[in-house]
């Protein structure tokens, strides 16, 4: 790890202002490749199903397998970041995901692929929470919603690339080579993140400190984080199911010739969504209200999926992508703005919230896969919409976090 030793904080204000935008840019590129390697498997479900002779429940389980790995390692990733520093942890996450993403392309059978997707999810888990923390320590109290809106937009861009562009790549070179290409690019991006990222001035604690029991208890026992996590559980899991299964539903069940466009729109709609909702949240200073509106709008989009014909099938895809990613941009600002969460523990706080939502990310696609053969697609979509709206209403019991001032965002802790 000596080659990734943390550098001292930047000394001057002008260079710091330039550095924070450079950090946001490279971390955002990391999110692009993180999500490409997450969603690039979806366009290969057809060839995988034929080659490994599996049906929709097993295919849907590949989605849940990634999210299982993604969900279980968020909190350990936070501890890793506290101890090793943000920079090293970011690199570890992308390298692990990239290597296992590439190995997915050489899996010999379904079981190997399933295991590799779990480990690939672990790598994404490490990067996701710490990537959010990396931006938060530079932007908390100052354009925080917009900055994380950019990050979320890159998440959406990666989703669109994985679902749509990688579909063309898989058609051109085969599904195995397409997965290998995505994994290699992910590793290269991880190296770039390691070169560019530095902690902000005064952020010595972000280069690695001792983990204390008090800090762990304070972070993991934070009631506000738990409420926000549960409130977004349905919206999070439903998006993962809808974004990867809507095209297959439109093409195979509804026989829509333009169903593939829905996958592209789900991703592209998420690019303006987080920017709009992030800016609104920054202006209003009321993330709870903005988050609730966005998640309820996502629920409306999910309920519209089985009700629209071919000419309007793009509308629910647009609503779901726009609303979910807008909600996610606002939701992920909560730990960074909470004064009770120390800067070096923001990654763990984000990890806690992502772990809670990962329950939905695992359970809802799996439940959807079980409901469809038993009760039909309409029941499956209604279930996703109801789960999204019902859990979102729990958010009315959460309070907006006490805002962290820019000066306090990198308060240091003793080693």
N, C-alpha and C positions, 0 to 999 in steps of 0.2 A: 504493500500500500504506500510505500515511501514516494513513489512517483506521483501520488495524488495528495501530497501534503498540502494542508490548507494554507493559503497565503494570507498575510495580514490585511486588515481592512484598508480600503482606499482612504487616503488622507485628505483630499481636497473636495470641496463641495461641487465645483464644476465637473470634475471627473466622476464624482459619485452620481450626478444627475445623468451623465451619459452612460455610466455603468448600469444603472437600474433598467434603462431601456434595452441595453444589450443583453442583460440577464433575462428580461421578459421575452426577448426575441428568441434566444437560444433554448430557453425552457419551453417556449411554445412549439418550437420545431421538434423538441423531444416528445411533446404530447401528440404531434402529428404522427410520428413513427410509432409511438406507444399504441395509438388507436388503429393504425394500419395493421399492425401485427395482432391486434385483437379481432378486428372485423374481416380481415382478408380471408379467413376460413369460410365465411358464409357463402361466397360465390362458388365455393368448391363442394358444397354439400351434395349436389347432384352426382358428380364423379366419385366422391367418397362413398356415398350411399351405394352406388353401383359396384365400385371396386371391393368394398368391404362387406357388401350385402347386409346393410342395416336399414331400418325404417325410421320414420319421423321421431318416435320416442328416443331412439339412440342418437339421432342427429341433434335433437334438442338438448340432449344430455351433454354434448360437446360444448354448447353455449354455457350451460350450468357449470361444467367442469372448470372452464377458464375462470368464471366468476367465483367459484369455490376457492381456487388458489388466490384470486384477486382479493377476496374478502378476508381470508384468515391471516394474511400477513401485513395488513395495514398498521396495526398497533405495534408489532415487533419492528416494522420499518421505522416507526416513530422513535422507538428506543434506539435503534441503530443510528438514526440521524442525530439524536441527542449525544450519543457516545462518540461517533466517528466524525460528525459534522455533516452539513447538508451536501457539500460538494461531492464527497466520496460516495455518499448514499445514492445520489442521483445517478452517478455513473454505474454503480453496481446494478441498479434497477434496470436500466436500459440494456446493459450487456447481458444480464440473465434472460431478459425477455427476448432479445435478439437471437441469442444462441439457441434457445429452445424453440423459438419461432421457425428458425431455419431447419432445425432437426425435425420439426413437424412435417416438413416436406419430404423426409426420407423414412417416415414411419412405416414399419413392415406390416402392421395390422391395426385394427381399431383400438385394441387395448393400449398399444404403444402411443397412438395418437391421443387417446384420452389422458394418459399420464403426462405426456408432454404439454398438453393444453393446461393442465393444472399448474405445472411449474412455470409455464409461460405467464399464467395469471399472477403467480407470485412476483415475478419480475415487474410486471405492470403495477402491481400493488405497491411495491417499494417506490417506484417512480411517481405514481399518481399523487399520493398524499404529500410526499416531500417536494414534488414540483409545485404544488399549491403553496406549501409553506415557503418555498424559495422566493416566490413572487410576493407573498404576503409580507415577509420581513422587509422588503424594499418599498412596498406600496401601502401598508396599513395606515389608515387615517388620511390618505391622500390618493384619490382616484383609484381606490381599491377595487370597487365594483367593476370599473372599466378595465383595469389591468387583468383581473381574473376573467372578465368577459372576453378579452382577447385570447386568453388561454383556453377558455371553453370553445371559442370559435375554432381554434386549431384542433381541439378534440373533434369537433364536427367535421372539419376538413379531412382529418384522418379517417373518420368514419366513412365519409363519401368516397375517399380514395380506396379504402379497403373494400367497400361494398360494390363499387362501380368500376373504377379504373382497374383494380386487381381482377375483376371478372374478365375484362378484356385481355389482361396479361395472362390469366390462366387459360383462356381460350387459345392464345397465341403460342404459349410455351409449355402449357400443361400445368395442372394444379400444384404439382410438387415443386417445380422450378419457381413458380410464382411465390410460394411460401418461403423458399430459400432466399429469394431476392429481398423480400420484406425483412427477413431476419438480419441479413447482412447490413442493410441500410440502417437498421435500428442500432446495431453495434457502432457503426461509424458516427451516428448522431450522438450516442453516449460519449464518445471520445471528444466531440466538439463541446458538449456541455461541460465536461471536465476542464477544458481549456478556458472557457469564458467565465464560468460562474465564480463570483467572489462574494463574501458576506458584506453587508453595508458597514459604513463607519460606525464604530462602537459595538459591532456585533461579534465580539470575541467569543461569546458563549456559543455562537453558531458554528464554530470550528470544532466543537466537541467538548463536552463536560461530563462530569460524573453523574450517573443516574441515581437519584435519591428516592426513597420510599415516599416521602412527603409529596414530591412533585408528581409521582405516578398516581398517588391517591387523589390529589387535587384535580388532576387532569381527567382521569378515568371516572371520577365520581361527579363530574360537572353535570348537574341536572339539565342545564340549558342545552348542552351538546346532545344529550340523550333524546330530548324532546324533538329537536330539529332533525336528528337522525331518523327517528321513527316516522316523523311527518313526511319525510321524503322517500321512505322505503318503497311505497307503492309506485310512485312516479318513476323512480330509478329502475326498479325491476321491470315495470311495464315497458319502458323505453327500450331496454335491452331485448325484450322479446319482440316488440313491434318492429324495431329497426332491422332486425335480422330475418324476420319471418313474413313481413308484409308483402314482399315481392312474390314469394312462393305461394302465399295465399291468393293473391290476385291472379297469378298466372295459372296455377294448377287447379284451384277450386272455382274461381270466378271466371276463368278463361279470358282474362283481359290481355290483349296483345301489348298494351303499354305498361304492364304491371312493373316491369323492371325500372321504369322511371321513378316509381315511388321510393325505391331504395336510395336513389340519387337525391331526391328532394328531401327525404328525412335528414340526410347529412348536410346538404347545402342550406336548408332552412335554419339549421343550428348555427350558422355563421353570423347572420345579423341578430338572431335572438338574444344571445348573451350580451352583445354590445348594447342593444336597446335596453334590456332589463338592468344591466349593470349601471348604465348611465342614470336611469330612472332611480335606482336604489341610492346611488351617490347623491343625487339631487334631493330626494325626499328624506333620506336618512331613516327610512323605515323598511328595513330588509324583510321583516316578518310579513308585512302586508304585500309587498311586491312578490315575495316567494309564494304566498298562498294564491294570489291571482294567477301566477304562471302555472302552478301545478294543477289548479282546477281547469285551466284552459287546456292543458295536456289531456286531462280526463275527457273533456268534450271531444277532442280529436280522436281518441281511442274509441269512443262510443259511435263515432261517425263512420269508422272503417267499414263495418258490415252493411251500413245503410246507404252508401254512395254507389252510384253506377260507374261505368268505365270512364265517362267524360269528366267526372268530378273526383275520381279516385285519388288524384294528386292532392286534394284539399286536406283530408285528414292527415296525410303524410306531412304536409307543410305545417299544419297546426302542431302535431306531435313533436316534430323536430325543432320548431321555433320555440315552443313553450318549454319543453324539457330543458333545452340548453340554456335558455334564459333563466329558468329556475335554478339550474345547477350553478351558474355564475354567481348568483346572489347567495345561495346556500353555502358555497365554499368560502365566503368572506367571514362567516360567523366566528370561527376560531381565531383568525387573525385580528379581528376587531374586539375580541373579548379581553378586557383588562385583567381578568383573573387567570388567563393563560400566559405563562412566560414565553418569550420568543423562542427559546430553544425547545419548548414543548409544543409548539404549534403543529409540528408534524405528527406528534402523537395524538393531539386533539382532532386533527383532520382524519387521522387514521381511525379513531374511534367512530366518528360519524360515518366514514366510508364503510367500516365494518358492519355497522348497523344496517346501512342500506344494502350491503352485499347480501344480506339475508333475503331481501326481495329480489336481488339480481339472480340468486340461485333458485329460489322457490317459485317465482312467478313464471319464468319461461318453462320450467319443469311442469308446473301445474297446467299451463296452457297446453303443453304437449300431451298431457293426460286427458284434459277436458275435451280436446278436439275429437279424438276417436269415439269418446263416450257420448258427448252431447252436441257436437257440431262446432263449427268455427264461430258462429254468432255468439254462442254462449261464452266461448273463450274470450272474444273481444269485450263483451259486456263485463266479464269478470275483471279484466285488466282495468277498464275504466272505473268500475266501482271501487276496486282496491286503491287506485290512485287517489280518487276524490275522498274516500272515507278516511284514509290515513292522513291526508293533507289537512283535514279539519282538526287534527290534533295540534297542528301548529298554532291554533288560536290560543293555546295555553302557554306558549313560549313567549318570553319577553325579548325585545330587541337587546343585543349586547351593548354594554356600556362602551362607547367608542374609545378606541386607543388613539392617542394623539401621535402625529408623526415622530415627535421627539422621543416618545416612550416605546416605539416599536421595536427597538433593539437593545433595551435595557439588559445589561449583562448580569451574569450570575458568577459566583466564585467557582473555581474548578474544584 
